[in-house]
Amino acid sequence: MQKTITAIGDKKIEAMMGGTGCPTVVILPGMSSSMYEWELVYNQLCQLTKVVVVHRPGVGNSELGDESRTTYTTALDLKQFLDIHRITEPILLVGHSYGGLCAQHFAKLFPNSVAGVMLVDSTSIHLQRLNQIPLSDDDDSDERWIEKCIHYSRMTPQQLAEEIKPQLESNQLSLSPSAQRNMILCQTNPNLYKAMASEINAWEHCALTIKQAGEFPDMPLVVIGRDPEYSVRHSEEVTKEDAIAIENVWQDLILEQVTLNSSGKYILAEDAGHSIHLDRPDIIIKAVKNLLI
């Protein structure tokens, strides 16, 4: 695993790069997720082609910079990153969760730079429908999350460790000890929560901007969605009724992404929750292999 630090404007961006070949697979992790979570997928794909996993500003050693964190600024950062590293051939762009929203924006802004898109349980451009679900508890609302993130962003790493008591999920224990250590460090970085507050505050406007940016380009598109029954069964932070209500809307939003263009294909990740790259990395690896053929 080769980690790189790249100067882009007033900040530095961290990424891991490995493998050789074309097209380059570029992975954009989800919000609050680090590149280390993608170790299992990364190691396998590096045997096939060149792979890049990028930390957005605020994650790991990627610096925040002065601008607000939006899907647009993420797309511009990625384009500059590719130019600096002379990755000129169209990339295979993989986006998970919020990273998938960023991938959709990048594909519309720079269609000639993209050979295909894979959306892994991706945030939808119609994400506002999730906020319209009547829930028994508003602790999961955008407003509450922004409050939490701002609170955490004002702490030191030591205070954060005491406050949130970061722990690894069971599906992260198969990662290397080094990856596990780095994931804990990412969780106790105050800049992560400053970036998240900015991203959450802007994401409905970002979704509207992406919708207004024209049709999704005609290119290979694979949409991988989580297992709804598995997700409801493993939802611990909300009631079962709320989990079912959220899952019904989420599944509709995932299936709608298949119709972004006429090439869309859907894959159900059985026995996987939102972190498909950890629960079922084999599904992502196989889907990428098929796109590389």
N, C-alpha and C positions, 0 to 999 in steps of 0.2 A: 504494500500500500504506500503510494507516494503522495504526501501532502504538499500542497503548494500554497503560497501566499501571493496574491496578485494585486498590485496597486490599480485601483479604478477610481479616478477622480480624487476626492478627498478622503478615501477610505481604502482599506485593504480587505480582500475577499479570500477566504479560505476554501480550499477544495481538495478532494483526493482524486488522483488520476492514475490510471494504469492500463495495461493492455496495449495492443496495437491493432490497426486495421480500420476499415471504413464500413458503414458510417459510424461515427462516434455516438455512443449512447450517453446522453446527458440526463441526469436524474435530479429533480427538484423535490426535496423532502417536504413533508407537511409542516404546518405551523407548530412550533415548540419541539419539532423533531430534528435530530441531528443526523449527519451523514453516516455516523457510526452504526445507526440502526440498519443501514443498508449493506452491512458487511457481507452477509451471506449471499445476497444477490450480486453485489459488486465482485466478489471473488470468483464466482462462476462466470459472469459475463466477461471478465477480463481475459478469460481463456479463449474468447471468441472474437473480441474487437476492442477498440479503445473505449474506455469508460470514464466519465467525469461525474462526480457527485458534489454539488455546490452547497455551501453554507450561505444562506441569505444573511445580509447585515444584521448583527445582533446575536447570531448563533455561533457558538464556539469562539474561534479567533477572528471571525469576520467583524469588522468595525461598522458602527452604525452610520457614520456620516451625518450630514446636516439635513437631508431631505426627508420628507414623510415616507413611510414604508407603504408602498402600493404595488399592485400587480404591474403597473406601468414602469415604475422605477426598477422593479426586479427584472422585467424584460430588457430594459436598457442596460442594466448591469450585466446580464448574461450575454447580450450581444457584444458588449465591449470585451468581456472575458474571452469569448470565442475569437474575436479579432486579434486580441493580444497574443493568444496562444496559437494563432494561425490555423485555427480549425475552420477551414473555408468550405469544406464539403457539407451538404445538408445533413443535419443531425437527426437522430432518432430521439425524440424528447419524451421523457417519462416524468409525469407529475403526480404526486400523491397528495390527496386532501387539498389544503390551500395551495400547495405546489402545483396541483392540477389546474387550479384557477389561473395561476401565473403562466402555466404552459399554454393554456388557451389564448391568453393575451399575446404571448410571444408569437404563437403560430399565426395570429391575425396581423401582427405588426411586421413580421419578417417571414412570410410564407416561403420565400425562396431559400431560406436558411434551414428549412425543416423537411426531412424526408418522410416523417411519419410521427404520429403522436399516440402515446399510451396514457390514458387517464386511469389512475389507480384509486378507486373509491374517492373520486375527486369532488371537491366543492363545486357546486353548480352556479351558473350565471343567474339562476333563479333562486339563489339562497335565501332571499327575503321570505320565502314561503315557510322556511323553518322557524322564523321568528313569529309567524302568525299562528303557530300551533298553541292551543290553550293547554297549559301545563299546570299541575298542582303546585309547583314550586318554581319561582323565578330565579333561583340561584344560578341557573345555567344561561341566563339572558346575556346578550352582548354587553349591556350596560354593567352588569355585575362582573363580568369577566374583565372589562376594561378597568373597573375599580380595583380588582384584585391585582391586575398586572401593574398598574401604576404604584400600588402599595409595595409590591415586591421589587419594583425597579428602583426604589429609594433605599433599599437595604444593601448591606455589604454581603459578599458571598458567604461569610460566616453566619450572619444573621439569617440569610435565606436557608442555609442548611438546617438551622435550628427551627425555623418556621415551617418549612414544607416537608422536612425529613425525607429527602429524595430516596426512592427505592426503585429497584428494577422490577418490571413485570415478569411473570413466568416465561413469556415468550421471548424475553431478552436475555435469558440466562444461557442460551446456546451460543451467544456471541463470545468473542475472545475476551479475556480479562482486560486487555488494553481498551477494547471498545467499551466495555462496561464502565471502566473508570472514566473514560472521556464523556460518556453519556451523563454520568453523575455531575461532572464538572460543568457540562452545558446547562443542566437544570439549576445550578446555583450561580449562574451568571446574571447579574441584574440587567444587563443590556438585552438579554433574551426577552424579558418581560416588557421592557420599554419598546422593543420592536413589535411584540405581540399587541400591545395596546394600540399602537399606530396602525397595524394591519387590520385589527378588528374594527377600529373606528372607521376605516376607509373602505372595508370590503364590499358593502352594499353599493357604494358609489363606483367602485372598481367593476363590479359585476355589470352595472348599467353601462359603463364605458365600453366594456367588452362587447355587450350586446349591440351597441351603436357603432361598433367598428366594422360592420359589414358581415358578409357570410363567412362561415368557417371554410378555410381553403380545402380544395379537393386533394386529399392525400390519404394514405392509409391511417385509419383511426381504430384503436382498440380501447374498449371501455371495460375495465375489470371492477366488479362490484362485490361487496362483502355478502356474506351469508346472513339473511335477515333473521332466521331462527336462532342461529348461533349468537348474533349480536344482541338480540333481546335476552337470551338466556344468560349472557355474560354482562349485562348492564347492571352495575352495582350502585351508581350514583343517583339514579332516578327510580321511581316506582315502575312496576311492570307495565301499568297502564300508560304512563308517560313514555316508556321505552317503545311500546308498540306504536303509539301515535307518531313519535319521531321517526321510527323505522319505516312506517308506511310512506311518509312524505319523502324520506331519503331515497328509498328504492325507486319511487317515481322519478325523482330528479336524476338518479343514475341512469335509468333506462332512457330518459329524454336525451342524454348526452350521446347516445348511440345514433341519434338522428341529426347530429350537428352537421354531418355531410352524408352523402350517399354511400360512402365506403365503410361506415361504422359497423363494428362487430362487437358483440357482448360476450363476456366470459364471467360466469358466476364462480366466485372463489368459495367453494364449499368448506365448511368448518373454519372459516376465517372471520375475524372482526375487522375493524377499521384498519388495523396495521397488517394488511395482507402480506407485506414484505417480510414480516416476522412470523405470522401464522402459517402462510403458504408461499414461501419464496419460490417454490418449484413452479407455481402457476405463472408468476411474472417471468421467470427465466425461460420457460417454454414459449411464452407469448413473444418475448423479445427474439428468441431464436427463429421463430416463424417469420417475423418481420425482417430478419437479416437474410433470409433465403432469397 
